[in-house]
Amino acid sequence: MKKLLTVTVGMLLCSTTLSYAESEVVEASYNSALLDRDVTMQVYLPDGYDATQSDKYPVIYMLHGASGSNTDWLVKGGIKVTADQLMKRGELRDSVIVMPTFGPSTWYTDGNAEKAETAFVEEFIPYIEKTFNVREDRAGRSVGGLSMGGYGALNLSLSHPELFCAAGVLSPAIYDPLPPETSTARQTAQFVKDNQFDEKAWGDSLYTARLNNYYQKDLVVPIWIESGDHDSLGIVLAAAKLYWTLHNYQPEDVEYRVIDGDHDWMVFRDSSIRALPYMSQKCEALK
């Protein structure tokens, strides 16, 4: 593997009894002016990654959930093994997978406390495209996430369809019209004003408020939706509503699966095994 990255990266050692490819996971970080803090990420580099080749790699952004971090998808989600297997079987094109810590409760949106969505689009994506040998076109860029990260992946793809060729929305915390009383969204500074939950801030950030903009741009982002049937947060119903909303607009470019399980890593992990190939296939069709 050629190691010609322009930043200092640290090798994250992952042991497993199954080894399908000599992929590598590195750690990188940059200082965000908009967030006023460092953004740290794990970056999966496929077997044979070449930082100098002219044929750049597709990039997949995988977002963590509330209170999560850049290591969640790697340690809890087993995404390295999943990606290795899928690439070996030809179900996932050789890709760079980026897993950032974007704040435990930013919801990847421009809320009352932080402009996380703006930072993602205007700082984070350009940083990745400058630092790693990844494509800079829509057909080479997809986004996925779980729970809060599914919320973020959906919103990013609907508000910026010109940036993403596909999205994986896994157990998305897209409470409509309002999150339940037990949801951490009600305590996060992004949706709090005068020490109270700000219903307007939540509504303004929810995907339903982004649909008109999405329709007007006339760019379809294929979206894979998946949830556990026993999701204790009631997300299976919210995900079904999302599916039918999108199905009316893009019937050939939205899929919904319900599998056995709760709002946990067994479901998130299994969902990624189907979401990643779907995103890869849809993005390849845009070549």
C-alpha positions in Angstrom: 0.0 0.0 0.0 1.3 3.4 -0.9 1.2 5.8 2.0 1.5 9.3 0.5 -1.2 11.2 2.5 -0.5 14.9 3.1 -1.5 14.7 6.7 -0.2 12.8 9.7 -2.3 9.8 10.1 -2.2 7.1 12.8 -2.8 3.5 12.0 -5.8 2.0 13.7 -5.1 -1.7 14.2 -8.1 -3.9 13.8 -7.8 -7.7 14.5 -10.2 -10.2 13.1 -10.3 -13.9 12.4 -11.5 -13.1 8.8 -9.1 -11.3 6.5 -10.3 -10.7 3.0 -8.0 -7.8 1.9 -5.2 -5.6 3.0 -7.3 -2.6 3.6 -6.2 0.0 6.1 -7.9 2.4 8.5 -6.1 5.7 9.3 -7.0 8.6 11.6 -6.9 12.2 10.5 -8.1 15.5 11.8 -8.4 19.2 11.0 -9.4 22.3 12.8 -12.9 23.6 11.9 -13.2 27.3 11.9 -17.0 27.1 11.8 -17.2 24.6 14.7 -14.2 26.1 16.6 -12.8 22.6 17.4 -10.9 19.7 15.8 -12.8 17.3 13.7 -11.3 13.8 14.0 -12.1 10.9 11.6 -11.3 7.3 10.8 -10.7 6.8 7.1 -11.0 3.3 5.5 -8.6 2.9 2.5 -9.3 0.0 0.3 -6.7 -2.7 -0.6 -4.1 -1.2 -2.9 -5.0 2.4 -2.2 -2.8 4.7 -4.3 -2.7 8.3 -3.4 -1.2 9.3 -6.7 -3.3 7.4 -9.3 -5.3 9.5 -11.8 -8.4 7.3 -11.4 -9.7 8.7 -8.1 -11.7 6.7 -5.6 -15.4 7.1 -4.7 -15.9 8.4 -1.2 -18.6 7.3 1.2 -19.3 9.4 4.3 -20.7 7.3 7.2 -22.2 9.3 10.1 -22.5 8.2 13.7 -25.5 8.5 16.0 -26.1 10.7 19.1 -23.3 10.5 21.6 -21.3 8.6 19.1 -17.8 9.1 17.7 -15.5 8.5 14.7 -14.7 4.9 15.9 -18.3 3.7 16.2 -18.7 2.4 12.7 -15.4 0.7 12.9 -15.5 -0.8 16.4 -19.2 -1.4 16.9 -20.3 -1.6 13.3 -17.5 -3.8 11.9 -17.5 -1.7 8.7 -13.9 -2.7 7.8 -14.8 -6.4 7.6 -18.0 -5.6 5.8 -16.3 -3.4 3.2 -13.6 -5.9 2.7 -16.1 -8.7 2.0 -18.3 -6.6 -0.2 -15.4 -5.4 -2.3 -14.0 -8.9 -2.6 -17.4 -10.1 -3.9 -17.7 -7.2 -6.3 -20.7 -5.8 -4.6 -19.0 -2.5 -3.5 -16.6 -0.6 -5.8 -13.2 0.2 -4.2 -14.0 3.2 -2.1 -12.7 5.4 0.6 -15.0 5.4 3.6 -14.9 8.4 5.9 -16.2 8.2 9.5 -16.0 11.6 11.3 -16.7 12.7 14.9 -18.8 15.6 14.0 -20.0 16.3 17.5 -22.1 14.0 19.8 -25.3 16.0 19.3 -25.0 18.4 16.3 -27.5 16.4 14.3 -25.5 17.5 11.3 -27.7 20.5 10.9 -27.5 24.3 11.3 -29.2 24.6 14.7 -29.3 27.1 17.5 -25.8 26.2 18.7 -23.7 25.3 15.7 -23.7 25.4 11.9 -22.8 21.8 11.6 -24.4 21.3 8.1 -22.6 24.3 6.7 -19.3 23.0 8.2 -19.9 19.6 6.7 -20.5 21.0 3.2 -18.1 23.9 3.2 -15.2 22.6 5.3 -15.3 18.9 5.8 -15.9 17.7 2.3 -13.3 20.0 0.8 -10.8 18.8 3.4 -11.4 15.2 2.5 -11.1 15.9 -1.2 -7.9 17.8 -0.7 -6.3 15.3 1.6 -7.3 11.9 0.1 -7.3 10.7 -3.5 -11.1 10.8 -3.8 -13.4 11.9 -6.5 -14.9 15.4 -6.4 -17.9 14.9 -8.6 -21.5 14.0 -7.5 -21.2 10.4 -8.9 -18.3 9.7 -6.7 -19.8 10.9 -3.4 -22.4 9.2 -1.2 -23.5 9.5 2.4 -25.0 7.2 5.0 -25.6 7.1 8.7 -27.5 5.6 11.7 -30.0 7.2 14.0 -28.9 10.8 14.3 -26.5 10.1 11.5 -29.4 8.8 9.4 -31.2 12.0 10.1 -28.1 13.9 8.9 -27.5 11.7 5.8 -31.1 12.2 4.7 -31.0 16.0 5.3 -27.7 16.4 3.5 -28.9 14.5 0.5 -32.2 16.3 0.3 -30.7 19.8 0.8 -27.6 19.2 -1.4 -28.6 16.6 -4.1 -26.0 18.1 -6.4 -23.4 16.7 -4.0 -24.5 13.1 -3.5 -25.3 10.2 -5.8 -27.0 8.1 -3.1 -27.8 7.9 0.6 -28.1 5.2 3.2 -30.6 6.1 5.9 -30.4 3.6 8.7 -32.9 3.7 11.6 -33.1 7.4 11.1 -34.2 9.6 14.1 -36.6 11.6 11.9 -39.3 12.2 14.4 -42.2 13.9 12.7 -43.6 16.3 13.9 -41.7 16.2 17.2 -39.3 13.9 19.0 -40.6 11.9 21.9 -40.1 13.2 25.4 -37.4 10.6 26.0 -35.3 11.7 22.9 -31.9 13.3 23.5 -32.8 15.8 20.8 -34.9 17.6 23.3 -31.9 18.3 25.4 -29.3 19.2 22.8 -28.3 22.8 22.3 -29.1 22.6 18.6 -32.8 22.5 19.5 -33.0 24.4 22.7 -33.9 28.1 23.2 -34.4 29.9 26.5 -33.8 26.6 28.3 -36.7 24.9 26.5 -37.1 22.6 23.6 -37.4 24.7 20.5 -40.1 23.2 18.3 -39.5 25.6 15.5 -35.8 24.8 15.3 -36.7 21.1 15.1 -39.3 21.6 12.5 -37.0 23.9 10.4 -34.3 21.2 10.3 -36.6 18.2 9.7 -36.6 16.5 6.3 -40.2 17.6 5.7 -39.0 21.2 5.6 -36.4 20.3 2.9 -38.6 18.5 0.5 -39.7 21.5 -1.6 -36.1 22.5 -2.1 -35.3 19.0 -3.1 -38.1 18.7 -5.6 -37.3 22.1 -7.2 -33.7 21.1 -7.8 -34.9 18.2 -9.9 -32.0 15.9 -9.0 -32.9 12.5 -7.6 -30.8 11.0 -4.9 -31.5 7.2 -4.6 -32.1 6.5 -0.9 -31.9 3.2 1.0 -34.0 3.2 4.2 -33.8 0.4 6.8 -35.1 -0.1 10.4 -35.6 -2.7 13.0 -39.2 -3.9 13.5 -38.9 -3.6 17.3 -37.3 -0.2 17.3 -37.9 1.1 20.8 -37.9 4.7 19.6 -40.8 4.1 17.2 -38.5 4.8 14.2 -40.0 2.0 12.0 -43.2 4.1 11.6 -41.3 7.3 10.8 -39.2 5.4 8.3 -42.2 4.0 6.6 -43.7 7.5 6.3 -40.4 8.7 4.8 -40.5 5.8 2.3 -44.0 6.6 1.0 -43.3 10.3 0.8 -40.2 9.7 -1.4 -41.9 6.8 -3.3 -44.5 9.3 -4.6 -41.6 11.3 -6.1 -39.0 8.7 -7.0 -40.6 5.3 -7.1 -37.6 3.6 -8.8 -35.0 5.2 -6.5 -36.1 4.5 -2.9 -36.0 1.2 -1.0 -37.3 0.4 2.5 -36.5 -2.7 4.5 -37.7 -3.7 7.9 -35.6 -6.4 9.7 -35.9 -8.1 13.0 -34.4 -6.0 15.8 -34.3 -3.0 18.0 -32.5 0.4 17.8 -29.1 -1.2 18.2 -25.8 -2.1 16.6 -27.0 -5.5 15.4 -29.5 -3.8 13.2 -27.2 -0.9 12.2 -24.5 -3.5 11.2 -26.8 -5.7 9.2 -28.4 -2.7 7.5 -25.0 -1.4 6.3 -24.4 -4.8 4.5 -27.3 -3.9 2.2 -27.0 -0.1 2.1 -23.4 0.0 0.9 -24.0 -2.1 -2.2 -27.2 -0.2 -3.0 -25.4 3.1 -2.8 -22.5 1.8 -4.9 -24.7 0.4 -7.6 -26.8 3.6 -7.9 -23.7 5.8 -8.0 -22.0 3.7 -10.7 -25.1 4.2 -12.8 -24.4 7.9 -12.9 -21.0 7.5 -14.6 
